[in-house]
């Protein structure tokens, strides 16, 4: 789970929200655990919007 929701994936998930600034701030403050939890919650809440983002991040990570 940590590999899927790494820092880069969290940033990309946050980019696809309506108000990413508070979520980006978690990452900037070093609150990576909280940011990861927020990314998981967003994915569960909006799976059709977030799953393609995760798949693209995983695809880029393997290259």
DSSP file (Angstrom, degrees, kcal/mol; ACC not computed):
  #  RESIDUE AA STRUCTURE BP1 BP2  ACC     N-H-->O    O-->H-N    N-H-->O    O-->H-N    TCO  KAPPA ALPHA  PHI   PSI    X-CA   Y-CA   Z-CA
    1    1 A X     >        0   0    0      0, 0.0     4,-2.6     0, 0.0     0, 0.0   0.000 360.0 360.0 360.0 -40.7    0.0    0.0    0.0
    2    2 A X  T  4  +     0   0    0      1,-0.2     0, 0.0     2,-0.2     0, 0.0   0.863 360.0  53.9 -64.4 -33.9    2.8    2.4    0.8
    3    3 A X  T >4 S+     0   0    0      1,-0.2     3,-0.7     2,-0.1    -1,-0.2   0.895 111.0  45.3 -67.1 -38.5    4.4    1.7   -2.6
    4    4 A X  T 34 S+     0   0    0      1,-0.3     2,-0.8     5,-0.0    -2,-0.2   0.933 117.6  43.5 -69.6 -45.4    1.2    2.6   -4.4
    5    5 A X  T 3< S+     0   0    0     -4,-2.6    -1,-0.3     4,-0.1    -2,-0.1  -0.441  83.6 148.6-100.7  59.6    0.6    5.7   -2.3
    6    6 A X    <>  -     0   0    0     -2,-0.8     4,-2.4    -3,-0.7     5,-0.2  -0.195  66.0 -86.6 -80.5-177.9    4.1    7.1   -2.3
    7    7 A X  H  > S+     0   0    0      1,-0.2     4,-2.2     2,-0.2     5,-0.1   0.893 126.8  49.2 -60.0 -42.6    4.9   10.9   -2.3
    8    8 A X  H  > S+     0   0    0      1,-0.2     4,-2.2     2,-0.2    -1,-0.2   0.920 111.2  48.6 -65.8 -43.7    4.6   11.3   -6.0
    9    9 A X  H  > S+     0   0    0      1,-0.2     4,-2.7     2,-0.2    -1,-0.2   0.906 109.8  53.0 -63.0 -40.7    1.3    9.5   -6.3
   10   10 A X  H  X S+     0   0    0     -4,-2.4     4,-2.8     1,-0.2    -1,-0.2   0.933 108.3  50.0 -60.0 -45.7   -0.1   11.6   -3.5
   11   11 A X  H  X S+     0   0    0     -4,-2.2     4,-1.8     1,-0.2    -1,-0.2   0.924 112.5  47.7 -58.2 -44.1    0.9   14.8   -5.2
   12   12 A X  H  X S+     0   0    0     -4,-2.2     4,-0.7     2,-0.2    -1,-0.2   0.880 111.5  49.5 -67.4 -38.1   -0.7   13.6   -8.5
   13   13 A X  H >< S+     0   0    0     -4,-2.7     3,-1.1     1,-0.2    -1,-0.2   0.930 110.2  51.2 -63.7 -44.2   -3.9   12.6   -6.7
   14   14 A X  H >< S+     0   0    0     -4,-2.8     3,-1.7     1,-0.3    -2,-0.2   0.848 101.2  62.6 -63.0 -33.2   -4.0   16.0   -4.9
   15   15 A X  H 3< S+     0   0    0     -4,-1.8    -1,-0.3     1,-0.3    -2,-0.2   0.779  99.7  56.0 -60.3 -26.2   -3.6   17.7   -8.3
   16   16 A X  T << S+     0   0    0     -3,-1.1    -1,-0.3    -4,-0.7     2,-0.2   0.196  90.8  93.5 -95.6  15.9   -7.0   16.1   -9.4
   17   17 A X  S <  S-     0   0    0     -3,-1.7     3,-0.4     1,-0.1    -3,-0.0  -0.613  82.3-119.2-100.9 167.6   -9.0   17.6   -6.5
   18   18 A X  S    S+     0   0    0      1,-0.3     2,-0.3    -2,-0.2    -1,-0.1   0.836 109.3  26.4 -73.7 -33.0  -11.0   20.8   -6.5
   19   19 A X        +     0   0    0      1,-0.1     4,-0.4    -5,-0.0     3,-0.3  -0.730  68.0 160.8-131.8  83.2   -8.9   22.3   -3.6
   20   20 A X     >  +     0   0    0     -3,-0.4     4,-2.8    -2,-0.3     3,-0.4   0.695  54.4  86.0 -78.6 -18.1   -5.4   20.8   -3.6
   21   21 A X  H  > S+     0   0    0      1,-0.2     4,-2.1     2,-0.2    -1,-0.2   0.890  89.3  46.4 -56.1 -48.5   -3.6   23.5   -1.6
   22   22 A X  H  > S+     0   0    0     -3,-0.3     4,-1.0     1,-0.2    -1,-0.2   0.864 115.4  48.3 -63.1 -32.0   -4.4   22.1    1.9
   23   23 A X  H  > S+     0   0    0     -4,-0.4     4,-1.2    -3,-0.4     3,-0.3   0.892 109.6  50.9 -74.4 -39.6   -3.4   18.6    0.8
   24   24 A X  H  X S+     0   0    0     -4,-2.8     4,-2.4     1,-0.2    -2,-0.2   0.876 103.7  61.1 -61.2 -36.4   -0.2   19.9   -0.7
   25   25 A X  H  X S+     0   0    0     -4,-2.1     4,-2.2    -5,-0.3     6,-0.2   0.854  97.1  58.1 -62.0 -34.8    0.6   21.7    2.5
   26   26 A X  H  <>S+     0   0    0     -4,-1.0     5,-2.4    -3,-0.3     4,-0.3   0.932 109.0  45.3 -58.4 -45.1    0.5   18.3    4.4
   27   27 A X  H ><5S+     0   0    0     -4,-1.2     3,-1.5     1,-0.2    -2,-0.2   0.921 111.6  51.8 -64.1 -44.5    3.3   17.1    2.1
   28   28 A X  H 3<5S+     0   0    0     -4,-2.4    -1,-0.2     1,-0.3    -2,-0.2   0.847 107.6  52.8 -62.8 -33.5    5.3   20.3    2.4
   29   29 A X  T 3<5S-     0   0    0     -4,-2.2    -1,-0.3    -5,-0.2    -2,-0.2   0.483 118.5-111.7 -80.9  -2.2    5.1   20.1    6.2
   30   30 A X  T < 5S+     0   0    0     -3,-1.5     2,-1.6    -4,-0.3     3,-0.3   0.647  74.0 138.2  82.0  14.6    6.5   16.6    6.1
   31   31 A X     >< +     0   0    0     -5,-2.4     4,-2.2    -6,-0.2     5,-0.2  -0.490  15.8 153.8 -90.5  66.1    3.2   15.0    7.3
   32   32 A X  H  >  +     0   0    0     -2,-1.6     4,-2.6     1,-0.2    -1,-0.2   0.839  66.1  54.9 -69.1 -34.1    3.6   12.1    4.8
   33   33 A X  H  > S+     0   0    0     -3,-0.3     4,-2.2     2,-0.2    -1,-0.2   0.934 111.4  44.6 -64.0 -44.9    1.5    9.7    6.8
   34   34 A X  H  > S+     0   0    0      2,-0.2     4,-2.2     1,-0.2    -2,-0.2   0.885 113.3  51.2 -65.7 -38.7   -1.4   12.1    6.9
   35   35 A X  H  X S+     0   0    0     -4,-2.2     4,-2.4     2,-0.2    -2,-0.2   0.909 109.4  50.5 -64.8 -41.8   -1.0   12.9    3.3
   36   36 A X  H  X S+     0   0    0     -4,-2.6     4,-2.3     2,-0.2    -2,-0.2   0.913 110.3  49.9 -62.3 -42.4   -1.1    9.2    2.4
   37   37 A X  H  X S+     0   0    0     -4,-2.2     4,-2.5     1,-0.2    -1,-0.2   0.898 110.2  50.5 -63.0 -40.1   -4.2    8.7    4.4
   38   38 A X  H  X S+     0   0    0     -4,-2.2     4,-2.5     2,-0.2    -1,-0.2   0.899 109.7  50.8 -64.2 -40.2   -5.9   11.6    2.7
   39   39 A X  H  X S+     0   0    0     -4,-2.4     4,-2.2     2,-0.2    -2,-0.2   0.898 110.3  49.1 -64.7 -40.5   -4.9   10.2   -0.7
   40   40 A X  H  X S+     0   0    0     -4,-2.3     4,-2.4     2,-0.2     5,-0.2   0.932 111.6  49.2 -63.9 -45.0   -6.4    6.8    0.2
   41   41 A X  H  X S+     0   0    0     -4,-2.5     4,-2.3     1,-0.2    -2,-0.2   0.914 111.0  49.8 -61.2 -42.8   -9.6    8.5    1.4
   42   42 A X  H  X S+     0   0    0     -4,-2.5     4,-2.6     1,-0.2    -1,-0.2   0.899 110.3  50.7 -62.4 -39.9   -9.9   10.5   -1.8
   43   43 A X  H  < S+     0   0    0     -4,-2.2     7,-0.2     1,-0.2    -2,-0.2   0.904 112.6  45.5 -65.2 -41.1   -9.3    7.4   -3.9
   44   44 A X  H  < S+     0   0    0     -4,-2.4     3,-0.5     1,-0.2    -1,-0.2   0.856 116.4  46.3 -69.6 -33.8  -12.1    5.5   -2.0
   45   45 A X  H  < S+     0   0    0     -4,-2.3    -2,-0.2     1,-0.2    -1,-0.2   0.852 129.7  21.5 -76.4 -35.5  -14.4    8.5   -2.3
   46   46 A X  S >X S+     0   0    0     -4,-2.6     4,-2.1    -5,-0.2     3,-0.7  -0.527  71.6 159.1-131.4  64.6  -13.8    9.2   -6.0
   47   47 A X  H 3> S+     0   0    0     -3,-0.5     4,-2.5     1,-0.2     5,-0.3   0.862  72.5  54.2 -63.2 -37.8  -12.5    5.9   -7.5
   48   48 A X  H 34 S+     0   0    0      1,-0.2     4,-0.4     2,-0.2    -1,-0.2   0.796 115.1  41.3 -68.1 -25.5  -13.3    6.6  -11.1
   49   49 A X  H <4 S+     0   0    0     -3,-0.7     4,-0.4    -6,-0.1    -1,-0.2   0.806 122.6  37.2 -87.7 -32.8  -11.4    9.9  -11.0
   50   50 A X  H  X S+     0   0    0     -4,-2.1     4,-2.1    -7,-0.2     3,-0.4   0.798  99.6  69.9 -95.6 -30.8   -8.4    8.7   -9.0
   51   51 A X  H  X S+     0   0    0     -4,-2.5     4,-2.5    -5,-0.3     5,-0.2   0.887  97.9  52.4 -60.1 -40.4   -7.7    5.2  -10.2
   52   52 A X  H  > S+     0   0    0     -4,-0.4     4,-2.2    -5,-0.3    -1,-0.2   0.873 108.4  52.9 -61.5 -33.2   -6.4    6.3  -13.6
   53   53 A X  H  > S+     0   0    0     -3,-0.4     4,-2.1    -4,-0.4    -2,-0.2   0.930 110.3  46.8 -64.5 -45.3   -4.0    8.7  -11.8
   54   54 A X  H  X S+     0   0    0     -4,-2.1     4,-2.6     2,-0.2     5,-0.2   0.916 111.2  51.4 -64.0 -43.9   -2.6    5.8   -9.7
   55   55 A X  H  X S+     0   0    0     -4,-2.5     4,-2.4     1,-0.2    -1,-0.2   0.918 110.3  49.1 -60.7 -43.8   -2.3    3.6  -12.7
   56   56 A X  H  X S+     0   0    0     -4,-2.2     4,-2.3     2,-0.2    -1,-0.2   0.896 110.9  50.2 -62.9 -40.0   -0.4    6.3  -14.6
   57   57 A X  H  X S+     0   0    0     -4,-2.1     4,-2.0     2,-0.2    -2,-0.2   0.910 111.8  47.6 -65.0 -41.8    1.9    6.8  -11.6
   58   58 A X  H  X S+     0   0    0     -4,-2.6     4,-1.1     2,-0.2    -2,-0.2   0.894 111.2  51.7 -65.4 -39.3    2.6    3.1  -11.3
   59   59 A X  H  X S+     0   0    0     -4,-2.4     4,-0.7    -5,-0.2     3,-0.5   0.914 111.8  45.8 -63.3 -43.8    3.3    2.9  -15.1
   60   60 A X  H >< S+     0   0    0     -4,-2.3     3,-0.5     1,-0.2    -1,-0.2   0.841 107.4  59.1 -68.7 -33.0    5.8    5.8  -14.9
   61   61 A X  H 3< S+     0   0    0     -4,-2.0    -1,-0.2     1,-0.2    -2,-0.2   0.756 102.9  52.3 -68.1 -24.7    7.5    4.3  -11.9
   62   62 A X  H 3<        0   0    0     -4,-1.1    -1,-0.2    -3,-0.5    -2,-0.2   0.689 360.0 360.0 -84.0 -19.6    8.4    1.1  -13.7
   63   63 A X    <<        0   0    0     -4,-0.7    -1,-0.2    -3,-0.5    -2,-0.1   0.482 360.0 360.0 -73.0 360.0   10.0    2.9  -16.6
